[in-house]
Amino acid sequence: MLDNTQKEIAAVVGYVPLENNEGQETFEVESNFINDGKAVPFNGAIAMVDGIKSLYWMPQGDNYAEEFDDLVGWYELPTVEDIEEWTFDSVCPTPAEDELEPDHPDSWLSLLGLI
């Protein structure tokens, strides 16, 4: 849900914020990987994992050098409401829930190709 400042920004750019339960659905993005257990997933691979659409993430840069092996893996895609909020915010989380600039390679907006 957008806060008041975000709603004002949305109004200025002509965006109509989501209402009620519109944003509760998982962000829809096309799968680009078949998770058959044989192929090795790549960073940004999107596939169904245990019935949930997920993204395979391998942290970039030195931010996660010590935790890299623990963080590599499949992460459930965010909701439409999450995407909406991050679009109007100055920070965006990584799949590990660390906040950074939206255009950082590890941010959800970058990983999903939205920025």
C-alpha positions as CSV (number, residue, x, y, z in Angstrom):
1,M,0.0,0.0,0.0
2,L,1.4,3.4,-1.0
3,D,1.9,6.0,1.8
4,N,0.6,9.5,1.3
5,T,3.8,10.9,-0.3
6,Q,3.9,8.0,-2.7
7,K,0.2,8.6,-3.6
8,E,1.0,12.3,-4.3
9,I,3.9,11.2,-6.6
10,A,1.6,8.7,-8.3
11,A,-1.0,11.4,-8.9
12,V,1.6,13.8,-10.5
13,V,2.7,11.1,-13.0
14,G,-0.8,10.0,-13.7
15,Y,-0.6,6.6,-12.0
16,V,-3.7,5.1,-10.4
17,P,-2.7,3.1,-7.3
18,L,-3.9,-0.4,-6.8
19,E,-7.1,-0.9,-4.9
20,N,-8.3,-3.5,-2.4
21,N,-6.9,-6.9,-3.3
22,E,-5.5,-6.1,-6.7
23,G,-1.9,-6.1,-5.5
24,Q,-2.0,-9.4,-3.6
25,E,-1.2,-11.5,-6.7
26,T,2.3,-12.6,-7.4
27,F,4.0,-10.3,-10.0
28,E,3.5,-12.0,-13.3
29,V,6.6,-12.6,-15.3
30,E,7.2,-15.3,-18.0
31,S,9.2,-18.4,-17.0
32,N,12.6,-18.6,-18.8
33,F,13.9,-21.9,-17.2
34,I,12.6,-25.4,-16.9
35,N,13.3,-26.6,-13.4
36,D,13.7,-30.3,-14.2
37,G,16.5,-31.0,-11.8
38,K,19.0,-31.6,-14.6
39,A,19.7,-28.1,-15.9
40,V,21.8,-25.7,-13.8
41,P,19.8,-22.5,-13.1
42,F,21.3,-19.1,-14.0
43,N,21.1,-15.8,-12.1
44,G,17.6,-14.4,-12.9
45,A,16.1,-17.8,-14.0
46,I,12.4,-17.8,-13.4
47,A,10.6,-21.1,-13.0
48,M,7.9,-23.0,-11.0
49,V,9.5,-24.4,-7.8
50,D,7.3,-26.5,-5.6
51,G,4.2,-24.9,-7.3
52,I,5.4,-21.4,-6.7
53,K,6.8,-19.1,-9.4
54,S,10.3,-18.2,-8.2
55,L,13.5,-16.5,-9.3
56,Y,17.0,-18.0,-8.9
57,W,19.3,-15.4,-7.3
58,M,23.1,-15.3,-7.1
59,P,24.2,-12.1,-5.3
60,Q,26.4,-9.8,-7.4
61,G,29.4,-7.9,-6.3
62,D,31.2,-8.1,-2.9
63,N,28.2,-7.2,-0.7
64,Y,27.6,-10.9,0.1
65,A,31.0,-12.4,-0.3
66,E,30.9,-14.3,3.0
67,E,27.2,-15.3,2.7
68,F,27.2,-16.0,-1.0
69,D,26.7,-19.8,-0.8
70,D,24.0,-19.5,1.9
71,L,22.0,-17.0,-0.3
72,V,22.2,-18.6,-3.7
73,G,18.9,-20.2,-4.5
74,W,15.2,-19.9,-5.4
75,Y,13.1,-17.0,-4.0
76,E,9.4,-16.6,-4.4
77,L,8.4,-13.7,-6.6
78,P,7.1,-10.5,-4.9
79,T,3.5,-9.4,-5.2
80,V,2.2,-6.7,-7.5
81,E,1.7,-4.5,-4.5
82,D,5.4,-4.9,-3.5
83,I,6.5,-3.8,-7.0
84,E,4.2,-0.8,-6.8
85,E,5.6,0.3,-3.5
86,W,9.2,-0.2,-4.5
87,T,8.6,1.8,-7.7
88,F,7.7,4.9,-5.7
89,D,10.3,4.4,-3.0
90,S,14.0,5.3,-2.8
91,V,15.0,1.8,-1.7
92,C,14.2,-1.7,-2.9
93,P,15.0,-5.0,-1.2
94,T,17.1,-7.9,-2.4
95,P,15.7,-11.4,-2.2
96,A,17.6,-11.6,1.1
97,E,15.5,-8.5,2.2
98,D,18.4,-6.1,2.4
99,E,17.5,-2.6,1.3
100,L,19.5,-0.8,-1.4
101,E,19.0,1.5,-4.3
102,P,16.4,0.3,-6.8
103,D,18.9,0.2,-9.7
104,H,21.4,-2.0,-7.8
105,P,21.9,-5.3,-9.7
106,D,20.6,-7.3,-6.6
107,S,17.4,-5.3,-6.1
108,W,14.1,-7.0,-7.0
109,L,13.4,-4.3,-9.6
110,S,16.7,-4.9,-11.4
111,L,16.4,-8.7,-11.1
112,L,12.9,-8.6,-12.7
113,G,14.2,-6.3,-15.5
114,L,11.9,-3.4,-14.4
115,I,14.7,-0.9,-14.0
